[in-house]
């Protein structure tokens, strides 16, 4: 390659360095022991609930006693007896099955079954659909 121009060689040394250890690597037993041998200051800290199998939310709180003493019975409203009888009677008068009535009001047959057995939580929209489909007044004064 003579005649191409002045060739020069770059002889500066290339230095490859390892990455600094991550925080997790600095905390492992090996690194801590090496630091102790070197005489470095080591700070240790006990974290709250560290090395226990307790969740932070599992501890008792100030409201626990109040909750234990609370005797209020919380339950959802259920379909009243008058309403379920009215739905059954109006459906029988129209000679419809529960499945047919459910199809008319675009609900699942299970919904009609729950209303007629009294297990459903009353929904005014569904009761309104039932009133329109059956042509009977199911709620309020008759």
C-alpha positions, 0 to 999 in steps of 0.5 A, spaced: 500 500 500 505 504 498 503 511 495 497 511 498 499 516 503 502 517 509 500 511 514 500 512 521 499 507 527 495 509 533 499 505 539 495 508 545 492 503 549 485 501 550 483 500 557 477 495 558 473 496 565 468 492 568 461 496 570 460 498 577 456 493 581 449 494 581 445 496 588 443 488 589 451 486 588 453 491 593 449 488 598 450 481 597 454 477 603 460 477 599 461 484 598 459 486 605 464 481 608 469 484 603 468 491 605 468 489 613 475 486 611 477 492 608 475 496 614 470 500 610 464 503 614 457 498 613 451 501 615 445 496 617 438 497 617 432 493 619 426 494 615 419 494 618 416 486 618 422 484 614 423 477 613 416 475 616 411 472 612 406 478 614 403 482 609 402 490 611 395 489 611 394 483 615 396 487 622 390 489 626 388 496 626 385 501 630 378 500 627 378 492 629 375 493 635 369 498 632 368 493 627 368 487 632 363 491 636 359 493 630 352 489 630 349 492 624 346 487 619 348 489 612 344 485 607 341 487 600 334 488 599 330 482 596 324 482 591 318 483 596 313 477 596 307 482 593 312 483 587 314 476 586 307 474 586 304 479 581 310 477 576 308 470 577 300 472 576 301 476 570 306 471 567 301 466 568 295 470 565 299 472 559 300 464 558 308 465 558 314 461 560 319 464 564 324 463 558 319 466 553 318 472 558 326 473 559 326 473 551 321 478 550 325 483 555 332 481 553 334 478 559 336 471 561 331 466 564 335 466 570 333 473 571 326 472 571 327 465 575 330 470 581 325 475 581 319 470 582 323 466 587 325 472 591 332 472 590 334 478 586 336 484 588 330 489 585 332 493 579 327 498 577 329 498 569 328 490 569 321 491 573 319 497 568 321 492 562 316 487 566 311 491 567 311 493 559 311 486 557 306 483 562 301 489 561 301 490 569 302 494 574 307 491 578 310 497 583 306 502 587 299 503 588 294 498 584 
